[in-house]
Amino acid sequence: MRIATWNVNSIKARLPTVLEVLQDINCDVICLQEIKCETDAFPYLEIEEQGWNCAVLGQKSYNGVALLSRHEIEDVTKGLPTLEDDQARYIEALVLADSPIRVGGLYLPNGNPAPGVKYDYKMEWMDALERHARNLLKQDEAFVLCGDYNCIPTPVDCWDETVWQDDALALPSTRAEFRKLKYLGLADAFELTDGRAHQYTFWDYQGGAFKKDHGIRIDHLLCSPQASDRLQSVEIYRKAREMEKPSDHVPIIGTFED
């Protein structure tokens, strides 16, 4: 069972690249963020032709999330149940694999400039996510919360801490909220299986950031104890950043026992 998360930065603008990557990474479930299209405008035909079942929560020009599965899905939830939100940032479903697993796909607010109303919204969203995770843990089932968390967890998760120290992604309060999620009993899949410093999932388009490896790790898989027990490995698929018309993010893939 391979579960991935990927911020595609506009699925319609990068559809050929997206389709190629979906084939290459050979996953069972993929959570996409920043699809940047309304639900009805999602390219269902092209993606379903590859054998995917699709659950989509879109929004015109901004945000938008999708969950793609090779297995049947049920109990689809669109939007965080613990937050009234008019932005398309969360989708969840039960994946009916041999060993069912619940998967949530999220696009957490960026929060810049901070302080300000955008950062307040980020904090509100993270608090709502924590409440939802608490509720999921009560169900005593395997689940993974996948997505672009817009959080650099530690100084070694960015190429230069001094560049990012005043950014909403790296503020102490952002990192504290991320730790709260983990302290509930969730595990960062990358930390659990790899943990090397300076391994990134995002490189800006400007200044030759990818060639210089000036990146940050902000895309994460947080696993419930039951999912952590099944976790075998994690891969950051850097090749996607080298392709024609790439997203500024790359997929991160967790492999779990099925």
C-alpha positions in Angstrom: 0.0 0.0 0.0 1.6 3.2 -1.2 0.1 6.5 -0.1 1.4 9.8 -1.5 0.8 13.5 -1.1 1.6 16.2 -3.7 0.8 19.9 -4.1 0.5 20.1 -7.9 0.1 23.9 -8.1 -2.7 23.8 -10.7 -3.7 20.5 -12.1 -5.0 21.9 -15.4 -1.9 23.9 -16.1 0.4 20.9 -15.5 -1.9 18.0 -16.5 0.6 16.1 -18.8 3.2 16.3 -16.0 0.7 15.2 -13.4 -0.4 12.2 -15.4 3.2 11.1 -16.0 4.1 11.4 -12.4 0.9 9.5 -11.3 2.0 6.6 -13.5 5.6 6.7 -12.4 5.2 6.7 -8.7 2.8 3.7 -8.8 0.7 4.5 -5.7 -2.6 3.2 -4.4 -3.7 6.5 -3.0 -2.6 10.0 -3.8 -3.8 13.2 -2.1 -3.4 16.3 -4.3 -3.4 19.9 -3.2 -3.7 23.3 -4.9 -5.6 21.8 -7.8 -6.9 25.4 -8.5 -10.1 24.5 -10.2 -13.7 24.1 -9.3 -15.0 20.6 -8.5 -16.8 20.2 -11.8 -13.8 21.4 -13.8 -11.5 18.7 -12.5 -10.0 16.5 -15.3 -11.9 13.4 -14.2 -11.8 11.8 -17.6 -8.0 11.8 -18.1 -7.4 10.7 -14.5 -10.1 8.0 -14.3 -8.7 6.6 -17.6 -5.6 5.7 -15.5 -7.8 3.7 -13.2 -8.3 6.1 -10.4 -11.4 6.7 -8.3 -11.6 10.4 -7.6 -13.0 12.5 -4.7 -12.6 16.2 -5.3 -13.3 19.5 -3.4 -12.4 22.3 -5.8 -12.4 26.1 -5.7 -12.1 28.5 -8.6 -8.5 29.6 -9.1 -7.3 28.9 -5.6 -6.7 26.0 -3.2 -8.6 22.8 -4.0 -7.9 19.2 -2.9 -8.5 15.8 -4.4 -8.1 12.2 -3.2 -7.3 9.6 -5.9 -7.5 5.9 -5.1 -6.9 2.6 -7.0 -9.4 1.0 -4.5 -13.0 1.8 -3.8 -13.6 4.6 -1.4 -16.5 5.4 0.9 -17.4 7.7 3.8 -16.1 10.8 1.9 -15.8 13.9 3.9 -15.3 17.3 2.3 -14.0 20.1 4.5 -12.8 19.8 8.1 -15.8 18.7 10.3 -14.4 20.9 13.1 -14.2 24.1 11.2 -16.7 26.3 9.2 -14.5 27.2 6.2 -15.3 28.6 2.8 -11.9 27.5 1.4 -11.4 24.1 -0.2 -8.6 22.7 2.0 -9.6 19.2 3.3 -10.9 15.9 1.9 -11.1 12.5 3.6 -12.2 9.0 2.7 -12.0 5.4 3.9 -9.9 3.4 1.3 -11.2 -0.1 1.0 -8.0 -2.0 0.5 -7.4 -5.5 1.9 -6.7 -3.7 5.1 -8.8 -0.6 5.0 -7.2 2.7 5.9 -8.6 6.2 6.3 -6.8 8.9 4.4 -7.2 12.7 4.8 -5.7 15.1 2.3 -5.1 18.7 3.5 -3.8 22.0 2.3 -3.0 24.0 5.4 -3.0 27.9 5.0 0.3 29.6 4.4 -0.3 32.3 7.0 1.8 35.1 5.5 2.2 37.9 6.3 2.5 37.2 10.0 1.2 38.5 12.3 -2.1 39.4 10.7 -5.5 38.0 9.8 -4.0 35.3 7.4 -1.8 34.0 10.3 -4.8 34.0 12.6 -6.6 31.9 10.1 -3.6 29.5 9.9 -3.7 29.1 13.7 -7.4 28.5 13.7 -7.1 25.9 11.0 -4.3 24.0 12.8 -6.4 24.0 16.0 -9.4 22.6 14.1 -7.1 19.9 12.5 -5.9 18.9 16.0 -9.5 18.6 17.2 -10.4 16.4 14.2 -7.3 14.3 14.7 -8.4 13.7 18.3 -11.8 12.5 17.1 -10.2 10.2 14.5 -7.9 8.7 17.2 -11.0 7.8 19.3 -12.1 5.5 16.4 -9.0 3.3 17.0 -8.4 2.8 13.3 -5.4 3.2 10.9 -5.4 6.7 9.3 -2.9 9.0 7.6 -3.2 12.8 7.3 -1.4 13.7 4.1 -0.7 17.1 2.7 1.0 20.4 2.4 1.1 21.5 6.0 3.0 24.8 5.2 5.1 24.1 8.3 8.9 23.7 8.4 9.0 21.5 11.5 12.7 22.1 12.6 15.7 24.2 11.5 17.2 21.3 9.6 14.1 21.0 7.4 15.1 24.1 5.5 18.3 25.1 3.6 19.0 28.2 5.8 17.1 28.8 9.0 18.0 32.6 9.0 16.1 33.0 5.7 12.9 31.4 7.1 13.0 32.4 10.8 10.4 35.2 10.3 8.2 33.4 7.9 4.8 32.0 9.0 6.0 28.5 8.0 8.8 28.5 10.6 7.5 30.7 13.4 7.7 29.1 16.9 3.9 29.1 17.2 3.5 27.3 13.9 6.0 24.6 15.0 4.4 24.4 18.3 1.0 23.6 16.7 2.6 21.0 14.5 4.1 19.4 17.6 0.7 19.3 19.3 -0.5 17.1 16.4 2.4 14.7 16.9 1.9 14.7 20.7 -1.6 13.4 20.2 0.1 10.2 19.2 0.7 10.8 15.5 4.0 10.1 13.8 5.8 12.0 11.0 6.4 9.2 8.5 9.6 10.8 7.2 11.0 11.2 10.7 10.0 7.6 11.6 11.7 5.9 8.6 14.4 8.3 7.4 15.0 11.5 9.5 18.0 12.8 7.6 18.5 16.6 7.8 18.0 18.8 4.7 15.7 16.6 2.8 13.1 18.8 1.0 9.7 18.7 -0.7 9.5 22.3 -2.0 11.9 24.5 -4.0 10.9 28.0 -5.1 10.8 28.7 -8.8 13.0 31.8 -8.3 16.8 32.1 -8.0 17.7 28.6 -9.2 16.5 27.2 -5.9 16.2 23.6 -7.1 19.7 23.5 -8.7 21.1 25.0 -5.5 19.0 22.7 -3.3 17.6 25.6 -1.5 14.5 23.8 -0.3 12.2 23.2 2.6 10.3 20.2 3.9 6.6 21.2 4.3 4.7 18.2 2.9 4.1 15.6 5.5 2.4 12.3 6.2 1.2 12.1 9.8 0.2 8.6 10.8 -2.0 7.1 13.6 -0.4 4.5 15.8 -2.1 1.7 13.7 -0.8 3.2 10.5 2.7 3.7 12.0 2.8 0.1 12.8 2.3 -0.7 9.1 4.8 1.9 7.8 7.8 0.5 6.0 9.5 3.4 4.2 9.2 6.9 2.9 10.4 8.3 -0.4 10.6 12.0 -1.6 10.2 11.8 -5.4 12.6 14.6 -6.4 12.5 13.6 -10.1 9.1 15.3 -10.4 10.9 18.7 -9.9 13.1 18.0 -12.9 10.3 17.4 -15.3 8.9 19.8 -17.9 6.6 22.5 -16.3 6.9 21.0 -12.8 5.1 21.9 -9.6 7.3 23.7 -7.0 6.5 20.7 -4.7 7.3 17.0 -5.2 5.4 13.9 -4.1 6.3 12.3 -0.8 5.3 8.6 -0.7 4.8 6.3 2.3 4.8 2.5 1.8 2.6 0.6 4.3 2.0 -3.1 4.8 -1.4 -4.0 3.4 
